[in-house]
Amino acid sequence: MRIGSNVNVRALTAAERSREAVLAQAAWPERPEIVAPGEPENGSGAAGWVLGAFDDEHLLGSISVVLDADPAGSGPRRDDAELSWLVVAPGAEEQAPTVSDALLRGATEWALRQGCDGVELAPGTALSDGSADALTHSLQERADVRVREILDTEIPAVSELVLEAYREDYARLPEEYLAEIADVAARAKQHVVWVAEDRETGELLGTITTPRPGNRMSSVAREGEMDLRLLGVARAARGRRVGSLLMRHGLRLARLRGTPRVVLNTSTEMVAAYEMYDRMGFARLHDREQQIVREDGSGFTLLAYGIDVAA
């Protein structure tokens, strides 16, 4: 994620972990046992990551994200994630508030991508300035549906789901657009493809795509905006309000990133979609709309919608 134009938060590579260890030792010289914060410490089967805040290639800070361990030791649960060992590099004092904020937001988004219910920085957790803090965020809106990032193994199923949704709801879509809709693999490499999953059965109910932090996916988005694309709901999930859930997920993600506005395109032929956007409080952006004429002379308006989100 990006805060301002300089600080970028991402997972550290294996080669970068030694840099993070040096940073941590400098931050806590009285704690020689700290070598690489972020290694799982909460039981067998836990999964942990270390994220770093970078300004270009300069490591400004780091934070650990650890998922709940399964009590049976069979692997990590997705219920909650613990954030710990937030480190701001010595010498970056002027940037410390920005770096800390970026790390907390970036770690929370990382937990959201794993499908966690919440994140917690428990009271007493050490920060590199010697203080302790408390943070608790609820990430999932519903008890019956989990929203998370797509798994590689789910790409074929999600491709079929979203293609079927568009073919059923919107007639006369051009073949090149249908091919783009179906190419979930390419989207997952460039952007973040989210799925809504039935918690009880594991069934995939819907999908939506958002840009990676600091990026945009289409020309409808301008500086300081985040665009949403390719919302699709499985036929069997119609009536479960999955579409509006995924839209609200997009708005929540924008707030988490500190992005003030969310925008999207739809068309005059996608009635169910634009009626939902109207109900959610989106407003038309008339200056960004286009008239599209097909080869047979028929046409439609490519609508643009936007909504302001509170930070």
Phi and psi in degrees as a GROMACS rama.xvg file:
@    title "Ramachandran Plot"
@    xaxis  label "Phi"
@    yaxis  label "Psi"
@TYPE xy
-116.336  135.974  ARG-2
-116.541  119.493  ILE-3
67.5995  -142.853  GLY-4
-114.364  0.130036  SER-5
-116.448  -37.0489  ASN-6
-92.4851  120.722  VAL-7
-119.367  129.173  ASN-8
-107.987  129.365  VAL-9
-153.897  167.431  ARG-10
-67.8957  140.134  ALA-11
-75.1171  143.515  LEU-12
-79.7821  165.161  THR-13
-58.2606  -37.3252  ALA-14
-68.4707  -25.5388  ALA-15
-86.3676  -10.1166  GLU-16
-64.2675  -31.7044  ARG-17
-66.3615  -35.5095  SER-18
-64.711  -38.692  ARG-19
-68.2352  -35.2294  GLU-20
-65.1567  -40.8644  ALA-21
-63.729  -41.9429  VAL-22
-60.4641  -46.0438  LEU-23
-64.8764  -41.0269  ALA-24
-65.582  -35.1365  GLN-25
-69.7433  -34.9565  ALA-26
-73.2951  -35.4682  ALA-27
-124.439  69.0351  TRP-28
-63.247  -21.9117  PRO-29
-82.8232  -1.38385  GLU-30
-119.267  73.632  ARG-31
-64.1465  -17.943  PRO-32
-73.9909  -14.3489  GLU-33
-79.2681  111.093  ILE-34
-112.507  -48.3068  VAL-35
-144.154  83.1781  ALA-36
-52.9202  147.401  PRO-37
107.595  -12.4244  GLY-38
-65.0981  139.337  GLU-39
-55.0561  131.224  PRO-40
-126.577  5.03457  GLU-41
-112.446  30.8121  ASN-42
121.362  162.7  GLY-43
-60.7181  135.337  SER-44
90.4209  -4.48665  GLY-45
-68.3186  154.459  ALA-46
-118.567  135.419  ALA-47
-136.997  151.172  GLY-48
-136.097  156.006  TRP-49
-118.034  127.613  VAL-50
-105.809  145.727  LEU-51
-119.839  148.32  GLY-52
-100.137  125.167  ALA-53
-121.967  143.386  PHE-54
-116.266  103.657  ASP-55
57.5697  -117.509  ASP-56
-104.522  6.77413  GLU-57
-85.4836  122.503  HIS-58
-80.2067  113.891  LEU-59
-97.1383  -18.2626  LEU-60
177.93  174.513  GLY-61
-152.627  163.82  SER-62
-150.912  147.226  ILE-63
-100.297  142.647  SER-64
-126.166  119.703  VAL-65
-125.126  127.614  VAL-66
-82.0069  155.428  LEU-67
-56.1909  140.583  ASP-68
-86.6788  143.264  ALA-69
-68.7755  126.542  ASP-70
-56.0076  -27.2636  PRO-71
-82.1368  -5.79784  ALA-72
79.055  14.4212  GLY-73
-87.2933  -6.17394  SER-74
147.544  175.817  GLY-75
-73.411  144.992  PRO-76
-90.4194  164.93  ARG-77
-102.844  7.11879  ARG-78
-57.8274  -56.2967  ASP-79
-141.782  157.548  ASP-80
-123.155  141.104  ALA-81
-102.629  129.624  GLU-82
-101.573  131.36  LEU-83
-149.925  168.278  SER-84
49.4358  59.2455  TRP-85
-78.8181  117.008  LEU-86
-117.91  129.444  VAL-87
-110.76  131.052  VAL-88
-61.6498  136.211  ALA-89
-56.2894  136.772  PRO-90
96.3357  -8.8384  GLY-91
-107.223  28.9977  ALA-92
-58.1889  -38.8433  GLU-93
-64.9685  -29.7103  GLU-94
-95.1129  -0.582034  GLN-95
-53.9433  -47.5817  ALA-96
-60.327  -40.5218  PRO-97
-67.2693  -43.3243  THR-98
-64.7472  -46.4059  VAL-99
-60.9919  -44.2654  SER-100
-62.6365  -43.2071  ASP-101
-62.5561  -41.4131  ALA-102
-65.8178  -43.0897  LEU-103
-66.1495  -42.5177  LEU-104
-66.7255  -43.61  ARG-105
-64.1695  -40.3396  GLY-106
-68.082  -36.7935  ALA-107
-65.9733  -41.7744  THR-108
-64.5469  -37.6491  GLU-109
-60.4713  -43.6295  TRP-110
-64.2614  -37.3009  ALA-111
-62.7725  -40.0079  LEU-112
-65.0091  -28.8067  ARG-113
-78.5497  -10.0713  GLN-114
86.7065  21.5752  GLY-115
-67.9326  149.862  CYS-116
-74.2181  -32.163  ASP-117
-164.386  171.203  GLY-118
-127.922  151.32  VAL-119
-145.472  130.987  GLU-120
-109.286  100.198  LEU-121
-69.1563  150.198  ALA-122
-54.1334  136.256  PRO-123
94.8853  -8.2752  GLY-124
-65.0134  132.529  THR-125
-74.2565  132.985  ALA-126
-109.07  159.223  LEU-127
-70.7175  -12.3984  SER-128
-90.1057  7.6534  ASP-129
89.5148  -3.1964  GLY-130
-93.4811  177.645  SER-131
-127.704  154.944  ALA-132
-145.645  170.084  ASP-133
-135.432  133.312  ALA-134
-143.534  129.435  LEU-135
-136.49  126.265  THR-136
-127.681  131.037  HIS-137
-89.2221  131.544  SER-138
-109.597  -26.9756  LEU-139
-105.033  138.965  GLN-140
-87.3742  -32.4779  GLU-141
-124.505  150.791  ARG-142
-80.9964  -19.4516  ALA-143
-100.625  -13.237  ASP-144
-132.375  133.934  VAL-145
-111.154  133.945  ARG-146
-106.065  129.82  VAL-147
-155.081  173.811  ARG-148
-74.6118  147.606  GLU-149
-63.2296  147.163  ILE-150
-92.9824  150.997  LEU-151
-56.7024  -36.7178  ASP-152
-69.6458  -14.1806  THR-153
-94.9767  -3.24218  GLU-154
-58.3852  -47.4178  ILE-155
-59.4208  -42.7972  PRO-156
-66.0239  -40.0058  ALA-157
-70.4903  -35.4449  VAL-158
-60.034  -45.2951  SER-159
-65.4112  -41.5142  GLU-160
-60.2473  -52.2647  LEU-161
-72.4447  -34.6994  VAL-162
-65.819  -42.9781  LEU-163
-63.1642  -40.556  GLU-164
-61.8185  -42.8471  ALA-165
-73.399  -38.0869  TYR-166
-65.594  -37.8833  ARG-167
-72.5606  -37.6948  GLU-168
-90.5992  -26.7597  ASP-169
-131.263  110.582  TYR-170
-77.0889  156.923  ALA-171
64.813  29.1483  ARG-172
-73.0533  135.846  LEU-173
-65.792  151.108  PRO-174
-60.8621  -35.7177  GLU-175
-66.5735  -33.8062  GLU-176
-72.7296  -38.5096  TYR-177
-61.9189  -38.1212  LEU-178
-65.1403  -38.3706  ALA-179
-65.8091  -42.7463  GLU-180
-58.3191  -42.5313  ILE-181
-73.9109  -19.3005  ALA-182
-84.0237  66.7185  ASP-183
-66.9177  -32.9197  VAL-184
-59.7595  -43.9294  ALA-185
-66.1717  -40.7835  ALA-186
-63.4094  -40.9635  ARG-187
-65.702  -26.4455  ALA-188
-75.1548  -36.7713  LYS-189
-92.0856  -35.5935  GLN-190
-126.857  -160.668  HIS-191
-117.52  114.841  VAL-192
-97.0653  122.754  VAL-193
-104.388  150.156  TRP-194
-127.519  149.892  VAL-195
-102.091  126.526  ALA-196
-121.226  132.577  GLU-197
-66.9907  121.204  ASP-198
-64.1774  -33.086  ARG-199
-80.8618  -42.6484  GLU-200
-102.244  -18.345  THR-201
79.8445  2.25575  GLY-202
-65.7338  138.14  GLU-203
-84.1308  124.452  LEU-204
-104.521  -25.7017  LEU-205
-174.35  175.987  GLY-206
-153.717  155.31  THR-207
-152.969  154.803  ILE-208
-119.912  136.635  THR-209
-124.994  157.683  THR-210
-73.5438  159.83  PRO-211
-69.8362  156.225  ARG-212
-52.3873  133.218  PRO-213
84.3021  -3.34019  GLY-214
-113.268  170.599  ASN-215
-132.47  152.572  ARG-216
-100.926  -24.1  MET-217
-146.429  168.883  SER-218
-73.4068  -11.4764  SER-219
-69.2746  -25.5202  VAL-220
-87.9227  139.65  ALA-221
-117.187  178.074  ARG-222
-54.5585  132.874  GLU-223
81.6309  13.3953  GLY-224
-125.432  155.936  GLU-225
-121.43  130.385  MET-226
-100.66  151.402  ASP-227
-114.609  145.411  LEU-228
-143.37  155.528  ARG-229
52.693  55.0848  LEU-230
-73.085  127.813  LEU-231
-143.942  141.01  GLY-232
-122.863  134.588  VAL-233
-63.7051  147.546  ALA-234
-55.279  -43.2274  ARG-235
-69.1769  -15.277  ALA-236
-99.6111  1.73368  ALA-237
-60.6556  138.467  ARG-238
92.091  -4.88848  GLY-239
-97.4584  7.63489  ARG-240
62.0647  34.149  ARG-241
-71.9554  -37.3138  VAL-242
-60.666  -48.3761  GLY-243
-67.7113  -32.2785  SER-244
-61.861  -45.9071  LEU-245
-67.6092  -34.5056  LEU-246
-64.8647  -44.6868  MET-247
-64.585  -32.3248  ARG-248
-59.943  -43.2833  HIS-249
-61.0409  -40.7153  GLY-250
-66.5335  -39.4164  LEU-251
-62.7704  -40.6949  ARG-252
-63.8992  -41.3308  LEU-253
-61.5232  -42.9965  ALA-254
-62.1579  -41.2973  ARG-255
-61.4932  -37.4522  LEU-256
-80.6362  -7.81772  ARG-257
75.732  23.8483  GLY-258
-90.8214  123.99  THR-259
-77.9521  -18.2062  PRO-260
-142.142  142.794  ARG-261
-113.229  136.236  VAL-262
-132.322  161.755  VAL-263
-162.833  165.218  LEU-264
-109.676  147.845  ASN-265
-148.154  -166.486  THR-266
-140.347  165.002  SER-267
-64.0017  -16.107  THR-268
-88.1774  -12.1629  GLU-269
-98.8857  70.5898  MET-270
-63.6149  -47.7822  VAL-271
-59.5572  -37.6981  ALA-272
-66.8055  -52.5837  ALA-273
-71.8411  -25.2752  TYR-274
-66.3642  -37.0554  GLU-275
-66.0434  -42.781  MET-276
-62.7053  -38.9386  TYR-277
-59.7835  -45.319  ASP-278
-63.6667  -32.5053  ARG-279
-81.2211  -5.67015  MET-280
97.9294  7.90784  GLY-281
-66.3189  151.189  PHE-282
-120.686  146.496  ALA-283
-65.277  139.869  ARG-284
-110.263  82.3684  LEU-285
-61.2784  -32.2913  HIS-286
-71.6226  -9.8835  ASP-287
-108.344  7.9659  ARG-288
-91.5561  155.697  GLU-289
-134.794  149.151  GLN-290
-94.3871  125.635  GLN-291
-110.357  128.016  ILE-292
-114.44  127.438  VAL-293
-81.035  169.252  ARG-294
-62.6938  -28.264  GLU-295
-84.7155  3.85574  ASP-296
94.7703  -14.7406  GLY-297
-76.321  164.402  SER-298
-158.02  178.303  GLY-299
-156.842  168.194  PHE-300
-100.03  127.544  THR-301
-82.2114  102.561  LEU-302
-78.4803  152.928  LEU-303
-126.066  134.318  ALA-304
-128.42  151.662  TYR-305
-147.525  156.731  GLY-306
-146.675  138.518  ILE-307
-84.2385  139.297  ASP-308
-120.428  143.205  VAL-309
-76.8177  141.211  ALA-310
